[in-house]
Amino acid sequence: MNQIYIPKNRLGMASGSFVIVKPIEQQEVASNPILYGFSHLEPIKMEIIHRIFHIADRTLEEIKNIIITGSFLEEGFSFNDIDIVVISEKSITQELAGNITSEIGIKSHIINLTSKELAKGIESDPLYLNIISKCVAKNRIVFNIQRKINFQLLDFHLLKSKAVINNFDYLSGREVYYLTKNMLAILLFMEGKKVSSELIDKEIKILFHLSANNIKDKILKKQEFISEYKKVYDKIFKRILEKNAAK
């Protein structure tokens, strides 16, 4: 037997007393996050992810998975919040967001999806494909992608990117980058190509002769960029209109 020693001067426990021995605090069991689309993340970010998973386990019930995505996973610390996708049949975003902010001090943007909604999104929505192309998941994500193109949905998503043409001066560099990324994700999806941040950044270099950081920092020639951007936008919009008309 393992021996447990207690001092002789013990109040309220005479020799021969029966006692129950148990730990005061249960050791937190750390899960091993699963990385998709990359192999390394700064140790401090991994520690934050561990804490988010622990807070979610303690706060929520019936969670099937938690996925961390977005700019938090990019190199460095130039993110405003943490994008979190919670896979659950229940709506639980507000409580979790509040606990993460109070305990870690970082704002979170939480999307609540059911397993069916995630599966449907992966099949038909390039934004979902971009999310899972680079992410950290608590549990393994089962990929069973049979791509189904919904041109009405793509039309809806593309409309957001038109803001770059009409409101370039009022957008930050990161907003311009996000909307450009959104537009090119749709283009890659329609062409049957893989959708990921890395491939979108390569497409930016091909089409605009700029790096992603050039756009984020707005280090570009405004008129030239908008002119090229509009050509790409009109090309995608025309293809979507043709497909919708054919239906």
C-alpha positions in Angstrom: 0.0 0.0 0.0 1.0 3.6 -0.5 1.7 5.2 2.9 -0.1 8.4 3.9 1.5 10.3 6.8 -0.3 12.7 9.0 1.1 14.6 12.0 0.6 13.3 15.5 -1.0 16.6 16.7 -4.2 16.2 14.7 -7.3 17.9 16.0 -10.5 15.7 16.1 -8.8 12.5 14.9 -8.0 9.9 17.5 -5.8 6.9 16.8 -7.8 4.3 14.9 -10.3 6.8 13.4 -11.7 5.9 9.9 -11.0 8.6 7.3 -11.5 9.1 3.5 -8.4 10.2 1.6 -9.0 12.2 -1.6 -7.2 15.0 -3.5 -8.4 18.5 -2.7 -8.1 19.6 -6.4 -8.4 17.2 -9.3 -5.6 17.6 -11.8 -6.7 19.1 -15.1 -6.3 16.7 -17.9 -5.0 18.5 -21.0 -6.3 17.5 -24.3 -4.1 17.3 -27.4 -5.4 19.8 -30.0 -5.4 18.6 -33.6 -3.8 21.0 -36.1 -5.2 21.1 -39.6 -3.3 22.9 -42.5 -0.2 23.7 -40.5 2.2 22.0 -38.1 3.4 24.6 -35.6 1.8 27.3 -33.4 3.5 29.5 -30.8 3.6 27.9 -27.4 1.7 30.8 -25.7 -1.1 30.4 -28.3 -1.3 26.6 -27.6 -1.6 27.4 -23.9 -4.5 29.8 -24.7 -6.2 27.1 -26.8 -5.8 24.6 -23.9 -7.4 27.1 -21.6 -10.3 27.7 -24.0 -10.9 24.0 -24.3 -10.9 23.7 -20.5 -13.3 26.6 -20.0 -15.6 25.1 -22.6 -15.6 21.7 -21.0 -16.4 23.3 -17.6 -19.0 25.7 -19.0 -20.9 23.7 -21.6 -22.6 20.4 -22.0 -23.1 18.2 -25.0 -20.2 19.7 -27.0 -19.2 17.6 -30.0 -16.2 19.7 -31.1 -14.5 23.1 -30.7 -12.6 24.6 -33.6 -10.3 27.6 -33.4 -9.7 29.4 -36.7 -9.0 32.9 -38.1 -6.2 35.4 -37.7 -5.3 34.1 -34.2 -3.5 31.2 -36.0 -1.4 33.4 -38.1 2.2 34.1 -37.1 2.6 36.9 -34.6 0.0 38.6 -32.3 -1.8 41.0 -34.6 -5.3 39.6 -33.9 -8.3 41.4 -32.4 -10.2 38.4 -31.2 -10.3 34.6 -31.4 -12.7 33.0 -33.9 -14.3 29.9 -32.3 -16.7 27.4 -33.9 -18.6 25.4 -31.4 -20.3 22.2 -32.7 -23.3 21.5 -30.5 -27.0 21.0 -30.8 -27.6 23.7 -28.2 -27.1 27.5 -28.5 -24.4 28.3 -26.0 -22.3 31.2 -27.4 -23.0 34.0 -24.9 -22.0 32.1 -21.7 -18.8 30.8 -23.2 -17.8 34.1 -24.7 -18.2 35.8 -21.4 -16.2 33.2 -19.5 -13.3 33.4 -22.0 -13.2 37.2 -21.8 -13.3 37.2 -18.0 -10.7 34.4 -17.5 -8.3 34.9 -20.3 -8.9 38.6 -21.1 -9.3 38.0 -24.9 -12.5 38.7 -26.8 -13.9 35.8 -28.8 -16.2 35.6 -31.8 -18.1 32.4 -31.5 -20.2 30.7 -34.1 -22.6 27.9 -32.9 -23.2 25.1 -35.5 -24.8 21.7 -35.4 -23.0 18.8 -36.9 -25.4 18.8 -39.9 -24.9 22.6 -40.4 -21.1 22.1 -40.5 -21.3 19.2 -42.9 -23.7 21.1 -45.2 -21.5 24.2 -45.1 -18.3 22.2 -46.0 -20.2 20.8 -49.0 -21.5 24.1 -50.4 -19.9 27.1 -48.9 -16.3 28.2 -49.6 -16.1 30.2 -46.4 -16.5 26.9 -44.4 -13.8 25.3 -46.5 -11.5 28.1 -45.7 -12.3 27.8 -42.0 -11.3 24.1 -41.8 -8.3 24.5 -44.2 -6.3 26.0 -41.3 -7.7 25.4 -37.8 -7.2 23.7 -34.5 -9.8 21.3 -33.3 -10.4 19.7 -29.9 -11.6 16.5 -31.6 -10.9 15.1 -35.0 -12.9 16.5 -37.8 -14.3 13.9 -40.2 -14.0 15.1 -43.7 -16.5 13.7 -46.2 -16.7 16.4 -48.8 -18.9 16.1 -51.8 -18.9 19.6 -53.3 -22.3 21.0 -54.2 -22.3 24.5 -55.7 -25.2 26.7 -54.7 -24.9 29.7 -56.9 -27.5 31.7 -55.1 -25.5 31.3 -51.9 -22.3 32.3 -53.7 -24.1 35.4 -55.1 -25.0 36.4 -51.6 -21.4 36.0 -50.3 -19.9 37.8 -53.3 -22.1 40.9 -52.7 -20.2 41.6 -49.5 -16.9 41.9 -51.5 -18.4 44.7 -53.6 -17.7 47.1 -50.7 -14.1 47.2 -51.8 -15.1 48.8 -55.1 -17.6 51.3 -53.6 -16.0 52.1 -50.2 -12.3 51.5 -50.5 -11.3 54.7 -48.7 -13.5 53.8 -45.7 -12.2 50.3 -45.2 -9.1 49.3 -43.2 -6.4 47.3 -44.9 -7.5 44.2 -43.0 -11.1 44.7 -44.1 -10.0 45.0 -47.8 -7.9 41.8 -47.4 -10.9 40.0 -45.8 -13.2 41.0 -48.6 -10.6 40.2 -51.3 -10.1 36.8 -49.6 -13.9 36.2 -49.6 -14.1 36.9 -53.4 -11.2 34.7 -54.3 -12.5 31.9 -52.1 -15.6 31.9 -54.2 -13.5 31.9 -57.4 -11.4 28.9 -56.3 -14.5 27.0 -55.1 -16.3 27.5 -58.4 -13.2 26.3 -60.3 -13.2 23.1 -58.2 -9.9 24.0 -56.5 -9.0 23.6 -52.9 -9.9 26.6 -50.7 -7.3 27.7 -48.2 -5.7 30.9 -46.9 -2.3 29.9 -48.5 -3.9 29.3 -51.9 -5.9 32.5 -51.7 -2.7 34.5 -50.9 -1.0 32.9 -54.0 -4.0 33.9 -56.1 -3.7 37.5 -54.8 -0.1 37.5 -56.1 -1.1 36.2 -59.5 -4.1 38.5 -60.0 -2.9 41.7 -58.3 0.9 41.3 -58.2 0.7 42.1 -54.4 1.3 40.2 -51.3 -1.4 39.7 -48.6 0.5 42.0 -46.3 0.5 44.7 -49.0 -3.3 44.7 -48.9 -3.5 44.4 -45.1 -1.3 47.5 -44.8 -2.9 49.2 -47.9 0.5 49.5 -49.5 -0.8 49.6 -53.0 -1.8 51.8 -55.9 -5.5 52.5 -55.2 -6.8 53.0 -58.7 -4.8 50.1 -60.2 -5.9 47.8 -57.5 -9.6 48.7 -57.7 -9.5 48.4 -61.5 -8.1 44.9 -61.3 -10.3 44.0 -58.4 -13.4 45.0 -60.4 -12.4 42.9 -63.3 -12.1 39.8 -61.1 -15.4 40.7 -59.3 -17.3 41.2 -62.6 -15.9 37.9 -64.0 -17.1 35.9 -61.0 -20.5 37.8 -60.9 -21.1 37.1 -64.6 -20.4 33.3 -64.1 -22.8 33.2 -61.2 -25.5 35.0 -63.1 -25.1 32.6 -66.1 -25.4 29.6 -63.8 -28.5 31.0 -62.0 -30.1 31.9 -65.3 -29.5 28.4 -66.6 -31.4 27.0 -63.6 
